[in-house]
Amino acid sequence: MSTKSSRAAGRLMLSPAVLVLLGWMIVPLVMTLYFSFQRYNLLMPGMQEFAGLMNYAFFVTDPAFTAAMLNTLILVGGVLVLSVFGGIFLALLLDQPIYGINVIRILVITPFFVMPTVSALVWKNMFMNPVNGILAWLATSVGLQPVDFLAHVPLLSVVIIVTWQWLPFATLILLTALQSLDRDQLEAADMDGAGPRAKFFEIILPHLARAITVVILIETIFLLSVFAEILVTTNGGPGTGSTNLTYLIYMQSLLQFDVGMGSAGGVVAILLANIVAIFLMRMIGRNLEA
């Protein structure tokens, strides 16, 4: 049993780390809020002045903002659909008694540990290059014209790249949940004459519901801030064809040197991310309590 003195000592020893973490989060947030109300451009030093809500008004009325919001929703939704359905499929395959299954599982999970920049470079130069890429070689080998994916379907290309990174995560979570399924239920279903389809929809899928909830919740939070894959492959183009909200903020802050506008965009992104997180926690979190 802990005593008051031991609890006080524990809090005292933890307080430096907690203060550092709070400072690490609060100081940038306060600075972002401050600059979002300032007319501050790095190309015009000494011209800083209070701008009120002007930066917010310009940011949300920018035509690129609507395109970025739509691209963000498509990116998040597309990756979620592909990773969840692909994760269920791979989890069912990896749950089978196959020779060397442990090695196969490690290979399937490996892409999750590859840095986003590295994976984007691999897809850009090795797979999607219209001249020397593997997909171009496959197209020419069957008599088809190679497609420049990053130029003609940039957002779809980014969705594929990000899905390749997050599919192992979904597979790992769903495989773990699948292995916790009571095998007696499946054996009883076999004895009752249930086929594979009935067992999947009546037993396996309901059992995976909570794991699917966890995958959707965690992936959504991270997918709202996808950046490196877009920067490395398409630079948000052509035009705003693959620009999401995070990349739009980067363009305002570091390409146009408009710190005030970029800070306002950062605050808007924080608010939207929190709204989405609260909505998911309320709607999807109920499934975790069931």
C-alpha positions in Angstrom: 0.0 0.0 0.0 1.4 3.4 -0.9 1.6 6.1 1.7 1.1 9.8 1.4 4.9 10.4 1.5 5.6 7.9 -1.2 2.9 9.3 -3.5 4.2 12.8 -2.9 7.7 11.6 -3.7 6.4 10.0 -6.9 4.7 13.2 -8.0 7.8 15.2 -7.2 10.0 12.9 -9.3 7.6 13.0 -12.2 7.0 16.8 -12.1 10.1 17.7 -14.2 9.2 15.4 -17.1 5.5 16.6 -16.9 6.6 20.3 -17.0 8.9 19.7 -19.9 6.1 18.0 -21.8 3.6 20.7 -21.0 6.1 23.4 -22.1 6.8 21.4 -25.3 3.2 21.5 -26.2 1.9 24.8 -24.7 4.7 27.1 -25.9 4.3 26.4 -29.6 0.5 26.5 -29.3 0.6 29.9 -27.6 3.0 31.2 -30.2 0.8 29.9 -33.0 -2.2 31.6 -31.5 -0.3 34.9 -31.1 1.0 35.0 -34.6 -2.4 34.0 -36.0 -3.6 37.5 -35.0 -0.7 39.3 -36.4 0.1 40.5 -40.0 3.6 39.0 -40.1 5.5 38.1 -43.3 9.1 37.2 -43.2 9.7 39.1 -46.4 8.6 42.3 -44.7 10.6 42.5 -41.4 9.5 45.3 -39.1 6.0 45.5 -40.6 4.3 43.3 -38.0 1.0 44.6 -36.7 -2.2 43.4 -35.1 -4.6 41.9 -37.8 -7.4 40.6 -35.7 -9.4 37.8 -37.5 -8.2 38.9 -40.9 -5.8 36.0 -41.3 -8.6 33.5 -40.5 -10.9 35.2 -43.0 -8.4 35.1 -45.8 -7.4 31.5 -45.0 -10.9 30.0 -45.0 -12.0 32.1 -48.0 -9.0 31.0 -50.1 -10.2 28.8 -53.0 -7.3 26.4 -52.1 -8.9 25.9 -48.6 -12.0 24.2 -50.0 -9.9 22.0 -52.3 -7.5 21.1 -49.4 -10.5 20.2 -47.1 -12.0 18.0 -49.8 -8.6 16.3 -50.5 -8.1 15.7 -46.8 -11.5 14.0 -46.5 -10.8 11.9 -49.6 -7.4 11.0 -48.4 -8.5 10.0 -44.9 -11.6 8.1 -46.2 -9.8 6.3 -48.9 -6.9 5.1 -46.7 -9.4 4.0 -44.0 -11.5 1.9 -46.4 -8.5 0.3 -48.1 -6.6 -0.4 -44.9 -9.6 -1.8 -43.0 -10.8 -4.1 -45.7 -7.2 -5.0 -46.7 -6.3 -5.6 -43.1 -9.3 -7.9 -42.6 -8.3 -9.9 -45.7 -4.6 -10.2 -44.7 -5.5 -11.0 -41.1 -7.6 -13.9 -42.3 -4.8 -15.1 -44.5 -2.1 -14.8 -41.8 -4.3 -16.7 -39.4 -4.0 -19.8 -41.5 -1.6 -22.7 -40.6 0.9 -22.0 -43.4 4.5 -23.1 -43.4 6.8 -20.2 -42.5 3.8 -18.1 -41.3 5.9 -16.3 -38.7 8.3 -15.0 -41.4 5.4 -14.0 -43.6 3.9 -12.1 -40.8 7.1 -10.2 -40.1 7.4 -9.3 -43.8 3.8 -8.1 -44.0 4.2 -5.8 -40.9 7.6 -4.4 -42.0 6.3 -1.5 -44.1 4.8 0.1 -41.0 8.4 0.7 -39.7 9.6 2.4 -42.9 9.9 6.2 -42.6 7.2 8.0 -44.6 9.8 9.9 -46.6 11.6 6.7 -47.5 8.5 4.9 -48.6 7.3 7.9 -50.6 10.7 8.0 -52.4 10.5 4.2 -53.1 7.0 4.5 -54.6 7.9 7.6 -56.6 11.1 6.3 -58.2 10.7 2.5 -58.1 7.0 2.0 -58.8 5.4 5.1 -60.2 8.1 6.5 -62.4 6.6 6.7 -65.9 9.9 5.8 -67.6 11.8 3.4 -65.3 9.2 2.4 -62.8 7.9 -1.2 -62.3 4.4 -0.2 -63.1 5.6 1.4 -66.4 7.5 -1.7 -67.2 4.4 -3.9 -66.6 2.3 -1.7 -68.8 4.8 -1.7 -71.7 5.3 -5.5 -71.4 1.6 -6.0 -72.2 1.4 -3.4 -74.9 -0.1 -0.5 -72.9 1.0 3.1 -72.6 2.7 3.9 -69.2 0.8 6.2 -66.9 2.4 9.0 -65.0 0.4 8.4 -61.8 1.7 11.3 -59.8 0.7 13.7 -62.6 -2.6 12.3 -63.8 -4.0 10.8 -60.6 -1.9 12.5 -57.8 -4.4 12.1 -55.0 -5.1 8.4 -55.7 -1.3 7.9 -55.8 -0.9 9.5 -52.4 -3.8 7.3 -51.0 -2.0 4.2 -52.3 1.3 5.2 -50.8 -0.2 6.0 -47.4 -2.3 2.9 -47.4 0.8 0.8 -48.0 2.2 2.3 -44.8 -0.9 1.9 -42.6 -2.1 -1.5 -43.9 0.4 -3.4 -41.7 -0.9 -1.5 -38.6 -4.5 -2.5 -39.4 -3.4 -6.1 -40.2 -1.5 -6.4 -36.9 -4.4 -5.1 -34.7 -7.0 -7.2 -36.6 -4.8 -10.3 -36.5 -4.3 -10.0 -32.8 -8.1 -9.7 -32.3 -8.7 -12.6 -34.6 -6.3 -14.9 -32.7 -8.3 -14.1 -29.5 -11.4 -15.6 -31.0 -12.7 -18.7 -29.2 -12.1 -21.6 -31.6 -14.9 -23.5 -30.0 -17.4 -21.1 -31.6 -16.1 -21.9 -35.1 -16.1 -25.6 -34.4 -19.7 -25.4 -33.1 -20.6 -23.5 -36.3 -19.0 -26.2 -38.4 -21.0 -28.9 -36.6 -24.2 -26.9 -37.2 -23.4 -26.8 -41.0 -22.5 -23.1 -41.2 -20.4 -22.2 -44.3 -17.4 -19.8 -44.5 -19.6 -16.9 -45.4 -22.0 -17.4 -42.4 -19.1 -17.9 -40.0 -17.4 -14.7 -41.3 -20.5 -12.4 -41.0 -22.0 -14.0 -37.9 -18.9 -14.8 -35.8 -15.7 -13.3 -37.1 -16.8 -9.9 -38.2 -18.7 -9.1 -34.9 -15.7 -10.3 -33.0 -13.4 -7.9 -35.0 -15.8 -4.9 -34.5 -13.9 -3.4 -31.5 -10.5 -3.9 -33.2 -11.8 -2.2 -36.4 -13.0 0.7 -34.1 -9.5 1.1 -32.7 -7.9 1.1 -36.2 -10.3 3.7 -37.5 -9.8 5.9 -34.4 -6.0 5.8 -34.4 -5.5 6.0 -38.2 -7.9 9.0 -38.5 -6.0 11.1 -36.0 -2.7 10.5 -37.8 -4.1 10.7 -41.4 -5.4 14.2 -40.8 -1.7 15.4 -40.7 -0.2 13.5 -43.7 2.6 15.7 -45.1 5.8 14.0 -46.0 4.3 11.7 -48.7 2.8 14.7 -50.5 5.9 16.8 -50.2 8.1 14.1 -51.6 5.9 12.9 -54.5 3.5 15.6 -55.8 4.3 18.9 -53.9 0.5 19.3 -53.6 0.0 19.4 -57.4 -0.8 19.5 -60.1 -2.3 22.8 -58.9 -4.1 21.8 -55.7 -4.9 18.3 -56.9 -3.2 16.6 -54.0 -3.0 19.5 -51.5 -4.4 18.6 -48.1 -4.9 21.0 -45.1 -1.4 20.3 -43.7 0.3 20.9 -46.9 -1.7 24.1 -47.5 -0.4 25.4 -44.1 3.1 24.5 -45.1 2.7 26.5 -48.4 1.4 29.6 -46.5 4.1 29.5 -43.9 7.3 28.3 -45.5 6.8 28.9 -49.2 5.0 32.2 -49.1 6.7 33.2 -45.8 3.3 34.4 -44.4 3.6 33.4 -40.8 0.4 35.0 -39.7 -1.7 33.2 -42.4 0.1 29.9 -41.7 -0.5 30.2 -38.0 -4.2 30.9 -38.6 -4.3 27.8 -40.7 -2.6 25.8 -38.0 -5.3 26.9 -35.5 -8.0 26.0 -37.9 -6.4 22.6 -38.4 -6.2 22.0 -34.6 -9.8 22.9 -34.2 -10.9 20.6 -37.0 -8.7 17.7 -35.7 -10.2 18.1 -32.2 -13.8 18.2 -33.6 -13.1 15.0 -35.5 -11.4 13.3 -32.5 -14.3 14.2 -30.2 -16.9 13.0 -32.8 -15.0 9.7 -33.2 -14.6 9.2 -29.4 -18.3 9.8 -28.9 -19.6 7.8 -31.9 -17.1 5.0 -32.2 -16.0 4.9 -28.6 -19.4 3.5 -27.6 -18.5 0.3 -29.4 -15.4 0.0 -27.1 -17.6 0.0 -24.1 -20.0 -2.6 -25.4 
